[in-house]
Amino acid sequence: RAPPNTKLKIIGMITEKKEAKQKILFTLEDFSASATVLVPQNAPSDLLTKARTLLLDQVICVSVTKTRGNLLIAEDIILPDIAPKNPNKAPVPVYAVLTSDLHVGSVKFQEHLFNKFVLWLKGEYGNGQMREIASHVKYVLIAGDIVDGIGVYPNQVKELAIRDIYGQYRLASNLIKQIPDYIEVVIIPGNHDAPRKALPQPPISGAFLENLHDASNIHSFGNPCLLSLHNVEALMYHGRSLDDIISTVPGINYTQPEKAMTLLLQCRHLAPVYGGKTPLAPESKDYLVIDRVPDIFHAGHTHTAGYTNYRGVTVVNSGCWQEQTEYMRRQGFIPMPGLVPVVNLQTLDVKVIPFT
């Protein structure tokens, strides 16, 4: 209804997006109407770059100028994003170990590397600096895919050493139980684990973790979950939706998963794309909105260790304990088993410790 050349700000959800001849066209929709927005080829390069990273179903604000028709010309794209923050820090030098993707039960599970990891936590492996860090570890966070599961991908059975889901969890429980009892261990599920695949996932049932019932230091939570570790807030998420980001956004790939995680922070949502590779449960409330901005954002799934700092948030993807399977090779996954990020909660500095 606005006259031509009116400058407006509109908020909506992206329902369609096209790119051709260096210009980008997308449709924004709200509860009452839809509008077509053009990012022209002569737009500033930072605006074109931002437009290329936009995802279907993402909610954004756009500064536009209305043309004589119904077309809107974009002048700026404003993302929900997080505000720069001064992160909370622990009052004492304690460490949190961030890991994920054990895939116990797979023939490619690197049990000997995980055993080195447990010995390190006990202070029985590594050089002087590694042992000094181990002596200050208070938390081990395991962000999903504890086991390889059954029937998760085609012909998976050929790559399984343990073909029974309960047997996989028994071995995983026995390995995790070796972690010293003064260290708090948090486990959440991933898409290979026993709970439903749709997000948010409930915790792994006690029926699968019977061997851990008497371990008061080991906690099973849902995916995602928000923790407080010595005053530091950590958002744990397995990371299934990183597949949607990596497969659609130019310049983001599996070798630098922290870039895809940063994009989730900019979206303020853990799974902004609906109907993609990430199944979503129809809950009455959206539990995947990043409402509270964490101090640490921890995910796995990509099997690649990487970290960065974005606006005061320490962003960490935690690698894996599984070598490349045939399925991974076909998907373009190049795993980094045995590399473990460790965060000093007093400084939020990250160090990657190798067990290879």
Secondary structure, DSSP 8 states (H G I E B T S, - for coil): ---TT-EEEEEEEEEEEEEETTEEEEEEE-SS-EEEEEE-TTS-HHHHHHHHT--TT-EEEEEEEE-SSSEEEEEEEE------------SS--EEEEE----BTBTTB-HHHHHHHHHHHTT-SS-HHHHHHHTTEEEEEEES--B--SSSSTTGGGGBS---HHHHHHHHHHHHTTS-TTSEEEEE--TTSSS-SSBSB----TTT-GGGTT-TTEEE--BSEEEEETTEEEEEE--TTHHHHHHHSTT--TT-HHHHHHHHHHHTBS---SSSSS-B---SS-TTB--S--SEEEE-SS--EEEEEETTEEEEEE-BSB---HHHHHHT----BTEEEEEETTT--EEEEE--
